[in-house]
Amino acid sequence: MKEKVEFILRDTIHTLIKKGALPDAGDIDISVSIPQNKEFGDFATNIALVLASKARKPPRDVAGLIIEPLSKHKGLFETIEIAGPGFINFRVHPLMWISVLQGIHELKGDFGKSNIGGGKKVQIEFVSANPTGPLHVGHGRGAAVGDTLVRILRATGFDAQAEYYINDVGNQMNMLGSSVSARYHKLCGVDVQFPQDGYKGTYIGNLAQQLKDIHGEGLLNQPEEERIRICRNFAEKIISEGIKNDLELFNVHFDNWFSESSLYRQAKVDKTLEFLKSENLIYESEEAIWFKSTQFGDEKDRVLKKQDGSLTYFAPDIAYHKDKLDRGFEKIIDIWGADHHGYVPRMQAAIEALGAPRESFHALLIQLVSLERSGKPVYMSTRAGEFVTLQEIINEVGKDAARYFFLMRRCDSHLIFDLELAKKKSEENPVFYIQYAHARICSILNNARAQNIVPDVAKADLGLLSSNDNLELIKVLASFPDVLNSSAQNLEPHRIAFYLLDLATIFHKFYNKNRVISDKRDLTMARLVLIDAVRQVICNAFSLMGISAPESM
């Protein structure tokens, strides 16, 4: 039974077409799509047009040969038609759509899941903000995208692991220590010049005050280097704890926290440079050491070690990705800010130089987030220390609204986050609209139970749901596994947000037009089974997005 109800209709049709295709079709790719115009049926394929030249026949004749064996599947197809120059349109039998409800009620939280990943080991590295300040709204978008992508990949059979790379080495950390030290001096009544590129947020003053509460003015007696080290280590610890707390509050979880400093403690940077040297992939020029990245498609070679002997950021990044490969990850996904677009080709070059396929590395670039309140932009400047923290966003609009708004656009498109809209309790607010659909269903089910009517898929006459309004809702439910698979394959978590809004819209439309509980007992039972399936799929999709599904609102 499980194999029958768990299938994805599009994949089933694809398999049947492949079996029924011309003998000489070979391994040609067969596309099965959902027509935008519902008059063309539930699914369509252009395979006849693709095979026409190979078969040396008109596309419509080829289509006729393909659909002849498919016409025998009376239980699956209501109609199969040839349209236009040779498109094949399929209309699935209503009873086959209805069987999807049986699958949802049987599989419950597992409906939609698949094993297309085949256990492939994938690592998703995201957020990875320097521990030099609290997470801001931009980090929030990366956190929501990364965490949701991990959940999607796990639900589709990948061995997905989430990792946070702690950038705890370099000038930015030294600048953190210097910034806190300067504020500490000021609190102690000592006037010192604040670093030109220092961190200026109010949190720096708060950290300095905490140090003063602990040490009094004792740190003034320390040598400058030691004082800055103490300030840096203290600030890093407090900021890192804050980052972890914010992510926990945001329902974002990591399997591993990887420290950049460990690459140096374990000599992995030096070993990586030695490996590249052994492969004749680095050379010395102008007293610097260069990586032959042009050999792997990059626009120019890249410096790994500068003339003064210091390493560029690229050197430890290569070592870090070598470590990922050494840990057995077959696919490496890095989620970066859009300003890192120029970094992608050089990292692809590095991956290839390390002996892995170029396509085993993929970078998702997160575009900027602009905040808006009542139609007016909220000013932010990280350089001036004026930014809206992730915690402030969560406190104002809530975790659920924040996660949905971060996910409701493609991650490579600019996002305008409307704070007032995110708080509205109306259908204008998409997350409220979807959660209300779930709560409304729970209310209906509770009312039915109060009348001793409990939805039971085994007892319900689901044939009563073969009318248009019911089928329209069922078809949206049936598409969920396909949406989930495509989200995983294309690394596009926003598809789940799009899907949920579509489902909620169709459900509210259905509810406003049809009575679920009526004096027709059999129809009432069938429709309760239907809306309970909608409730389950909303729960499943919200779970992937890390969003709650409230039973009352």
Buried (B, 14 or more C-beta within 10 A) or exposed (E): EEEEBBBBBBBBBBEBBBEBBBEEBEEEEBEBEBBEEEEBBBBBBBBBBBBBEEBEBEBBBBBBBBBEEBEEBEEBBBEBBBBEEBBBBBBBBBBBBBBBBBBBBBBEEBBBBBEBBEEBBBBBBBBBBBBBBBBBBBBBBBBBBBBBBBBBBBBBBBBBBBBBBBBBBBEBBBBBBBBBBBBBBBBBEEEEEBBEEBBBBEBBBEBBEBBBEEBEEEBBEBEEEEBBBBBBBBBBEBBBEBBBEBBEEBBBEBEEEBBBBBBBEEEBBBBBBEBBEEEEBBEEEEEBBBBBBBEBEBEEBBBBBBEEEEBBEBBBBBBBBBBBBEBEBBBBBBBBBBEBEEBBBBBBBBBBBBEBEEEBBBBBBBBBBBBBEEEEEEEBEEEEBEBBBBBBBBEBBBBBBBBBBBBBBBBEEEBEBBBBBBEBEEEEBBBBBBBBBBBBBBEBBEEBEEEEBEBEBEEBEBEBBBEEBBBBBBBBBBBBBBBBBBBBEEBBBBBBBBBBBBBBBBBBEBBEEBEBBEEEEEBBBBBBBBBBBBBBBBBBBBBBBBBBBEBEE
